[in-house]
């Protein structure tokens, strides 16, 4: 299964961190730092796999991909195929690209919750659920609609209720 | 009321949203940490608001800060629960997200969310249900899993695929936390394998892939379903997962392998997806390695990967090769060119994989060449990889008590070479191997002492902290086997050299102890030679070590013979007036027959002057150490000093007269000291301590917790307390080191002059320039500068010659005896895979698949109402359920046995019929089909769990 998904920029600042098994926040930050230390030491145009046993415990492997100023990192175990994980990063980034039209780091920074929505549609509890970016986009759009509708209702109801209580 | 509501409006109006938070953080008006502290203050206030909007926004910000900036949010757990229970989707989402990020098994409020989750799971809005499932997939605990299993059971057959595949994925976590859920959900899970919806199949296969990881045997009965997917599915993701499952199942059931090998090969040939092809290759080489043709096909694919442009594929190719190496070394040898070439890759992953493969190829016949090439490579690579190389050479060569080493002289020199590589950080391993070889391999000791001497005498090595352990081992070796040393005085020089004070005290102590050993040996020799027993000693010695000294003889004889003669004359004139010079030369001529012994002996021919000056020097050097801070050093230095003082006067007095009776007293002292060191040390078995009987009255298992209280009171002994003991110590302290400043001033200058002297005397400046003198010709030094330049060619040559596993035609020496203890003292025998623990989960699954005959046959045959009843009972009275589980587990083996026996009996007569029945049922409608399959599962499993009787799996596959 997939154990964690990390997105960080080339300065080592985390932009998204999702762990599929609970880890205390200090441990999470430590992992992010260690992963970054490994990634930034690797030159361009080398393989995308890193042995992550020292960082993440037994049987952990790490696949990363470098896009512009961002690293996309997946940490997983022996039940996943390395090349498939690389494809999965591609699916994720493609989806982001569709969603934000030419995604850049700023989109990732300012759309924290949407990033999670997208990720949750692709990976569920550490398992790959959907690999088609069109399907993911459909679901994400529906969720956005639902959210917008609920907050619109919310605004109205609240202003009415607060007016009444006065 | 009005006040609170208006404040909440104010809060709401002026509250920063998450976007605001991120924006202002990016403005960097404050430092990040102070900004976060301030934001947390705001959040703490806002989160208490009664307005759900304010509350949820605050929680959202907090979750963000926690995930990205590592802020603790465990304090907000209750607010999370509140926000989760909001009826608005946007709030609920924030709440659930916060819960899945911050809750864990010990979160107390988890008890409060069961009902909320249940409500959302059964919500008509499938996004609400999805949120709850998502949350459950990461935070489900035993209680949650138990209580929500019924709801999950309903969702497993939901008509909405969106929900159904999420429910399937959650099952994994639920089974893990609450194995009893298997009884309820397993059948529905299996049914989903036959779903027509590809997404559902993906999810189920994913779950089985994870489950089979822990206990593959339980899932053998499902092999037919997986086989169908393997053949029919077009989805690469599913195929990869199915292959993973088969890789675990195939080793358990040989006939399964025969069935799946063809479809897998078909995928290898047909598929264009690299990921799928690689997975097929991996499955073949890990689990189907008996199928010759498949392995060949896989290896040919690996070769394609190895020469690919993409470093990822090259890396995976090497990785696959190293998986194949233990069983199919030919595959590695076939691709050796690519492997050796990869050693030069810029990618460190690839380098390390290729190093591993090279080490896998190492055998008795090529270990020398491979090690030499690798060592050359280590010299010019970066520190990290250099140590990687050294480490793998050390482990490979040291495996199973130096199994592959034939020529220990070579190996010992190799260890010496390793130590002189600038990046070497493998001090501990080299230390262990040096001492270990010394104790185990008698024939290697001569070379060991030479190597130790070379290492000890070089002052440059003392500056490298990583080498201290090696030097410590060398010092021990030099002291322990000093009788093999060609020049003991030189060893003393090396051991007392000024830079030795760079060593940590514990290693320094070893140095000093070795000085005592060497010194006592020198004096012993001196006295024996004076007493005229030198020659007999000498011939004794020759007998013991003649074959070893052979090597040295040729190179050193002429020069040494000269020194020998001169020194003997000198000595005779000084001390042996009784013997005429003619006699002495007669002696020599007599001994010419064993000329090399003279050579050997000559080097340790001690003149009276040299001995006296040695004693003086030792006295002055160790005099300063009596003020040392470390007890070990202090004590040993004092021992030596006392010893020197005891004998010095005698030796000086006896310079000329009283030849016959001189030294009688001294020689007894020296002899007793020598005797103390004469016992040979050997390797100690790891189980040795177990053989020592525990003395009466010693309670080993007593709990020592009480000691903590006592130890807490007493202060840990500081180093100064050792000096407080006697006034004597105090005075020495005052005398020589009360003024540390002065010492520091005088220290370096003293040291540097004496260092210069040391270097001048031994012709050393930084690293020994000409090693050819000390290293015999038949073992060329590993880091020979000549071969440095073109190690690519060297590597290429290596691939041509040595990796063919050819037999070495002319073995120079037979392998010396290596002391091994009977009971397998060192046991790094090939590592064992940890046995998968037989968890309660697998027990439950076995039961669900096989033991169901006794437990579930009723509920299966009857309608699902019965099952529901059972389920309700389970949820309402968990304790009873647990009891049931306990009983079931207790009974399990019994049940299995009895059922399998009876089954076995029945099966004999029934086999054909059942087979026919099965093929019929394939075509029938679903419900009856399910029933039929269940029967066949039982049939399939019973023999597997008894002794391995005729396996039945392939029957399904016919």
HADDOCK unambig.tbl for C-alpha pairs under 7 A between the chains (distance, minus, plus):
assign (segid A and resid 1 and name CA) (segid B and resid 210 and name CA) 6.97 0.50 0.50
assign (segid A and resid 14 and name CA) (segid B and resid 68 and name CA) 5.87 0.50 0.50
assign (segid A and resid 15 and name CA) (segid B and resid 68 and name CA) 6.54 0.50 0.50
assign (segid A and resid 16 and name CA) (segid B and resid 68 and name CA) 6.65 0.50 0.50
assign (segid A and resid 17 and name CA) (segid B and resid 67 and name CA) 6.12 0.50 0.50
assign (segid A and resid 17 and name CA) (segid B and resid 68 and name CA) 6.71 0.50 0.50
assign (segid A and resid 20 and name CA) (segid B and resid 138 and name CA) 6.19 0.50 0.50
assign (segid A and resid 21 and name CA) (segid B and resid 138 and name CA) 6.45 0.50 0.50
assign (segid A and resid 22 and name CA) (segid B and resid 104 and name CA) 6.14 0.50 0.50
assign (segid A and resid 25 and name CA) (segid B and resid 66 and name CA) 6.96 0.50 0.50
assign (segid A and resid 25 and name CA) (segid B and resid 70 and name CA) 5.05 0.50 0.50
assign (segid A and resid 25 and name CA) (segid B and resid 71 and name CA) 6.88 0.50 0.50
assign (segid A and resid 25 and name CA) (segid B and resid 72 and name CA) 6.53 0.50 0.50
assign (segid A and resid 26 and name CA) (segid B and resid 70 and name CA) 6.19 0.50 0.50
assign (segid A and resid 29 and name CA) (segid B and resid 70 and name CA) 6.05 0.50 0.50
assign (segid A and resid 46 and name CA) (segid B and resid 311 and name CA) 5.80 0.50 0.50
assign (segid A and resid 46 and name CA) (segid B and resid 347 and name CA) 5.42 0.50 0.50
assign (segid A and resid 47 and name CA) (segid B and resid 311 and name CA) 4.76 0.50 0.50
assign (segid A and resid 47 and name CA) (segid B and resid 312 and name CA) 4.46 0.50 0.50
assign (segid A and resid 47 and name CA) (segid B and resid 315 and name CA) 6.94 0.50 0.50
assign (segid A and resid 47 and name CA) (segid B and resid 347 and name CA) 6.79 0.50 0.50
assign (segid A and resid 48 and name CA) (segid B and resid 312 and name CA) 6.23 0.50 0.50
assign (segid A and resid 79 and name CA) (segid B and resid 209 and name CA) 6.87 0.50 0.50
assign (segid A and resid 79 and name CA) (segid B and resid 210 and name CA) 6.71 0.50 0.50
assign (segid A and resid 79 and name CA) (segid B and resid 244 and name CA) 6.76 0.50 0.50
assign (segid A and resid 81 and name CA) (segid B and resid 275 and name CA) 6.94 0.50 0.50
assign (segid A and resid 81 and name CA) (segid B and resid 279 and name CA) 6.92 0.50 0.50
assign (segid A and resid 83 and name CA) (segid B and resid 275 and name CA) 5.02 0.50 0.50
assign (segid A and resid 84 and name CA) (segid B and resid 275 and name CA) 5.77 0.50 0.50
assign (segid A and resid 110 and name CA) (segid B and resid 19 and name CA) 6.30 0.50 0.50
assign (segid A and resid 110 and name CA) (segid B and resid 22 and name CA) 6.92 0.50 0.50
assign (segid A and resid 124 and name CA) (segid B and resid 134 and name CA) 6.68 0.50 0.50
assign (segid A and resid 125 and name CA) (segid B and resid 134 and name CA) 6.75 0.50 0.50
assign (segid A and resid 125 and name CA) (segid B and resid 137 and name CA) 5.09 0.50 0.50
assign (segid A and resid 125 and name CA) (segid B and resid 138 and name CA) 5.83 0.50 0.50
assign (segid A and resid 127 and name CA) (segid B and resid 206 and name CA) 6.94 0.50 0.50
assign (segid A and resid 129 and name CA) (segid B and resid 203 and name CA) 6.45 0.50 0.50
assign (segid A and resid 147 and name CA) (segid B and resid 89 and name CA) 5.99 0.50 0.50
assign (segid A and resid 147 and name CA) (segid B and resid 90 and name CA) 4.89 0.50 0.50
assign (segid A and resid 150 and name CA) (segid B and resid 88 and name CA) 5.75 0.50 0.50
assign (segid A and resid 150 and name CA) (segid B and resid 89 and name CA) 6.10 0.50 0.50
assign (segid A and resid 150 and name CA) (segid B and resid 90 and name CA) 6.35 0.50 0.50
assign (segid A and resid 151 and name CA) (segid B and resid 90 and name CA) 6.65 0.50 0.50
assign (segid A and resid 162 and name CA) (segid B and resid 5 and name CA) 6.91 0.50 0.50
assign (segid A and resid 165 and name CA) (segid B and resid 2 and name CA) 6.82 0.50 0.50
assign (segid A and resid 166 and name CA) (segid B and resid 2 and name CA) 6.16 0.50 0.50
